[in-house]
Amino acid sequence: MAALPQFSEEQLKLVQDIEIEMMTDMFHRMTTACHKKCIPPRYSTSELTKGESVCLDRCIAKYLDVQERIGKKLQQISMQDGRIVDQPKLN
């Protein structure tokens, strides 16, 4: 098993900033998509109805589930690519 690479503070800060940006973007996309799907354009009351609340809960759960699945798949692909690069070339 290969040792984990050591990162400088600058590199760690950059990775953290990118992760925060990605999470913010995902939250914005999720909020926009679920709002558009579950809440009618004309508000009839200031509170969410039971149906809207249930719809939002389900929408968010599905969105996060899909994001998790995509993340796992990308990680799996990345690991496979790493193994391919690490393998010695046969001539």
C-alpha positions as CSV (number, residue, x, y, z in Angstrom):
1,M,0.0,0.0,0.0
2,A,1.4,3.4,-1.0
3,A,2.0,6.1,1.6
4,L,-0.4,9.0,1.5
5,P,1.2,12.1,0.0
6,Q,2.1,15.0,2.3
7,F,0.4,18.3,1.5
8,S,1.6,21.8,2.4
9,E,-0.7,24.1,4.4
10,E,-1.3,26.0,1.2
11,Q,-2.4,22.9,-0.7
12,L,-4.7,21.8,2.2
13,K,-6.3,25.3,2.2
14,L,-6.9,25.1,-1.5
15,V,-8.5,21.7,-1.2
16,Q,-10.7,23.0,1.7
17,D,-11.8,26.0,-0.4
18,I,-12.6,23.9,-3.4
19,E,-14.7,21.5,-1.2
20,I,-16.6,24.4,0.4
21,E,-17.3,25.8,-3.1
22,M,-18.5,22.4,-4.3
23,M,-20.8,21.9,-1.3
24,T,-22.2,25.5,-1.7
25,D,-22.9,24.8,-5.3
26,M,-24.5,21.5,-4.6
27,F,-26.7,23.1,-1.8
28,H,-27.7,25.9,-4.2
29,R,-28.6,23.4,-7.0
30,M,-30.5,21.1,-4.6
31,T,-32.5,24.1,-3.1
32,T,-33.3,25.4,-6.6
33,A,-34.4,22.1,-8.0
34,C,-36.5,21.0,-5.0
35,H,-38.1,24.4,-4.6
36,K,-39.0,24.4,-8.3
37,K,-40.4,20.9,-8.0
38,C,-42.3,21.1,-4.7
39,I,-43.5,24.7,-4.2
40,P,-45.9,26.3,-6.7
41,P,-44.9,29.6,-8.1
42,R,-47.8,31.5,-6.4
43,Y,-47.7,31.2,-2.7
44,S,-51.1,30.9,-1.1
45,T,-49.8,30.9,2.5
46,S,-46.7,32.0,4.4
47,E,-46.2,28.4,5.8
48,L,-45.4,25.2,3.9
49,T,-48.3,22.9,3.4
50,K,-47.9,19.2,4.6
51,G,-47.7,18.1,0.9
52,E,-44.9,20.7,0.2
53,S,-43.0,19.6,3.3
54,V,-43.2,16.0,2.4
55,C,-42.2,16.7,-1.2
56,L,-39.2,18.8,0.0
57,D,-38.1,16.1,2.4
58,R,-38.2,13.4,-0.3
59,C,-36.6,15.6,-2.9
60,I,-33.7,16.5,-0.7
61,A,-33.2,12.9,0.4
62,K,-33.1,11.7,-3.2
63,Y,-30.8,14.5,-4.2
64,L,-28.3,13.7,-1.4
65,D,-28.6,10.0,-2.1
66,V,-27.7,10.5,-5.8
67,Q,-24.8,12.8,-4.9
68,E,-23.5,10.2,-2.5
69,R,-23.7,7.5,-5.2
70,I,-22.0,9.7,-7.8
71,G,-19.2,10.5,-5.3
72,K,-18.7,6.8,-4.6
73,K,-18.6,5.9,-8.3
74,L,-16.2,8.7,-9.1
75,Q,-14.0,7.6,-6.2
76,Q,-14.1,4.0,-7.5
77,I,-13.1,5.1,-11.0
78,S,-10.3,7.3,-9.6
79,M,-9.0,4.4,-7.6
80,Q,-9.1,2.1,-10.7
81,D,-7.3,4.8,-12.7
82,G,-4.6,5.0,-10.0
83,R,-4.1,1.3,-10.1
84,I,-3.7,1.4,-13.9
85,V,-1.1,4.1,-13.6
86,D,0.8,2.3,-10.8
87,Q,1.0,-1.0,-12.7
88,P,4.4,-1.6,-14.4
89,K,4.3,-1.6,-18.2
90,L,5.0,-4.8,-19.9
91,N,7.1,-4.8,-23.1
